[in-house]
Amino acid sequence: MTLPPDARPFDPTAISFTSTLRRVAPELFSTGDMTEHREHMPDHLDGTTIVALTYVDGVIMAGDRRATAGNIISKRDMRKVFPADGWSAVGISGSAGPAMELAKILSTELEHYEKVEGGPLSLEGKANKLAQLIRGNLPMAMQGLVVVPLFAGFDLADLVPRIYEYDVVGGRYEERRFATTGSGGRDARGSLKARYTDGLAPERAIDIAIEALWDAADEDSATGGPDVVRGIYPLVAQIDVDGYRELDDRAVAERVRDIITERRMTVPGGNGDGDADVNG
């Protein structure tokens, strides 16, 4: 890419990397109008479900791994939770391609801001930035490529965890306890509502998040449960004052086994919830 002589890609007055790139290289951006190609487009992948809940010192975000194209399971190990920066995460739901692109753009925007300003954006500012990106996707959403993410992080200024929900037009809503998104979000929310209490320990919060995804998979065909045969488990991220980190599959698998044991004990015959979705 050849920049014009007067271009200043890291102009301190232009905080947005996307806006800067659009100004210096507009040819790299499409109009987003795909109407004339719509009838020739294959079924796009959809990704669901994401849950987030706060605990005493931080926040947990978790997502299942299944992607669907219509009524077909197209991918069983899709990543749906991404680090936005060192102290925040974004979970994607909706059309998988645009959703993953949005997560990457958000991370780039936050990195650009930090390099230009010499420090990170506030957590609320990060949430607002994501809202702007969602609003920018509105033309695509009107054509069926909807993206509705979930954002969570640790507020280093106030030393508290925060969760933000969004709607399709970029409306931003803060939640202090728990939130969900995706096709299985309603069922996951019911599970969280039944189990959540204030002042949770991190280990208990992780178990509740996994159980919420399990309950969603039990009701929603687009949400995948733990797959012990293939070794595919929900992706679980923990964010606190020490930053963003993910649980490895062995730790999640151990917790899944404990949940299976517990549910087998509570289901008549041992063949109820504990076996229904164990293979995703």
N, C-alpha and C positions, 0 to 999 in steps of 0.2 A: 504494500500500500504506500503510495507516494503522497505525502502531506503537502498542502499549499504552504508557501514560504512564511505566511503570517500565522500559521496554525500553532496553537499552544495546547497540546493534549492534556497537560497537567496544570492548566490554568487554575490558580487558587480560587478564582471567582466562579468557576464552574465545578461544583462539587460532584455532580453526577457523571460517572464515567460514560454511561450510555448516551447522555445528552452531548457530551464532548465528542464522542465518536460519531454521533449522528450529524454534528455540525461539520466535522472535518472530513468525513467520508460517508455522505448520505447514500451513496450507491450500494453500501453494504446492507442497507435496510430495505426489506420489502414492505409493501403497503399493508400486508396482512389480509388482503382481500382474496379469498380462495373460492368465491361463489362459483365462478365459471368452471372450476376444477372439482367441485364438490361431488358430482355424480361419478367421477372416476377414482375417488379416493377409497382405499381399502378401509375396512373397519380399524379404527385406531384403538390403541391399548388404553384401558382404564386402570387406575391404581387406587386401591382403598385398603384398609381403614387406618386412621391415625388417632392415637389417644395421648393426652398429656395431663399430668397431675402434679401438684406441688406437694412437697413434704417439708419437714421442719426446717431444713437448711438448703433446699434446692428444688429442682423440678425434674421429672422423668418424662421423656417422650418415647413412644414406641409405635411401631408400625408393622402390619402383617407384610407378607412377601409376594402375594398373588397379584398378577395382572391378567385382565380378561379382555377379549375382543368379542363383543356380543356375548353369546353364551358359551364361548370357548375359553378354556384356561390356556393362555398364550405363554405365560411365564410364571414360574413358581418361586423364583429367588430374586425378585426385583427389590432394589433398595428404594425406600420411601422416606427415610429420615436422613437429612444431610446437615453437617455443621455449617452454619452461616458465617460464624467466626469463632474465636476461642471461647466465647461465653454465651452462645445462642445456637439454636437449631431451627430448621424449618422442615415440617413434614408435609408431603405432597399428597393430594388426592385429585381425582378427575382425569383428564386426558394426560397420559403418561409423558409423551414427548414434550409438549409445552410446559408441563409441570416441572420436569427435570431441568429444562432450560431456564425456567424462572428461578429455581434454586441456585443454579450456577451464576446467573446474572446478579442475584442478590449478594452472593459471596464476593463477586468481583466489585460490585458497587461499594460494599463495606470496606474492602481492602483498599480501594482507590481513595475513599474518604480518609481513611487512617493515614495513608501515605501523604496526602495533600495537607491535612490538618495537623498531623503530628500526634494524633491520639484517636481512640475509637469513638464512634458515634454513641450517643446514649442508647439504652435499650428501647426507650420509647421512639427515638429517632429511627432505629432499625425497623421497628414495627411500622412506622409511617412510610419508610422507604419501600417496604414490601407492599403496602397498600397502594402506593403509586404504580408499582409494577403490575399489580393485578388490574388496576384501572386501565393500564396500557394494553392489556390483553382483551379488553372488552369486545373489540370487533371480532376476534377469533371466538370468544365465548358465545357471541350471538350466532355464530355458525356451527355451534355444537362442541367446540373444543374448550370446554369449561375447566378452569383451574381454581380450586378452593383450598389453599394451604392452611396449616396451623403453625404458629410461631411461638417459641418459648425460649426463655433465657434467664440468666441471673443478672439482676440490676446491681452493678458494682457501686453505684452512687448511694442507693438506699439499702444495699445488702439484703435484698429480698428477691425471691423468684417470681416471675410473671409469665402469664400465658395470654396469647392474643388469638382470637378467632376472626375470620373474615367472611364477607359474602362475595358474590360473584362480581359486584361492581366496585370492590375495594373498600367497603365499609369495615372498620376495625373496631373490635370489641374486646376489652380486657376481661379475663377471668382469673380470679384469685385461687380457685380450688382445682377445677378440672375442666377439660374441654375435649371434644371429639370432632372429627370431620370424616367425610367419605360415606359410601353407601351403607356401611355397617355402623355408622356413627350413632344412630339412634339406639341400637341395641347395646353398643359399648357404653354409651352415656348412662343407660339404665343400670348396667353392671357397676360402673363407677359410683353412681349415686347410692347404690345399696351397700357398698363397701368402704367408701371414703369417710375418714374422720380427720379432724384437725390434729396437727402435730404428729403426723405419721413418721415412722423411722424409714430411712431410704430402702431397706430390704423389704419392708412391707409394701411400700409404694411400688416397687418393681413387681412384686407378686400381683398386686391389684391391677397393674397395667396389663400384664400377661393374661390374667383371667378375663379382663374386659375384652381383649382381642379374641380370646377363645369363645366367649359368649357371642360376640359379633359373628364369628365364623359359623357358629351353630345355627344362626338365623339367616345369614346373608351369603349367597353363593359366590359373590365377588370377593369375599374376604377369606383368606386362607388361614387354616389353623396350623399348629405345629406339625411338622412332617418328620416324625422320628425315623422313618424308613430311609429317607433321602438326607436326613441330617439338616433340615432347613427349619430355622426357628425365627420368631419375631426379632426385629432389630430394636434393641433397647439402648437409649442414650440417657446419660445422667449428667446434669449441669448444676454446678454449685460454685462456690467462691474459688475452687481450684480449677474451674473451667469445664470444657466439654470432653466427655469420654464415653466410649461404647463398651457394653458388656460383651465378652467373647461368647461364642456359641456354646462352649462347654458350660459356662455359668448359667446361661439361659436354659440349656438342656436339662441341667440338674433341677432347676426350679420347675420346669415343665413336668419332669418325672414326679416331683412332690405333689404337683397339682393333680396329676393323673391318679396317684395313689389316694389322695384325699377324696376325689370325686367318685372313684370306684366304691369307696366306703359308704358314700351317701346315696348311690343310685342302686335301686333294687336289681339284683342279679349281676351287678358289676359291669353291665354292658350299655350304660346310658351315656351321659355327657362325656365320661372319661374316655370312651372309645369312638364316639361319633366323628370327631374332627381331628383325631390325632395324626392323620396322614394328609392333612391339608386338602 
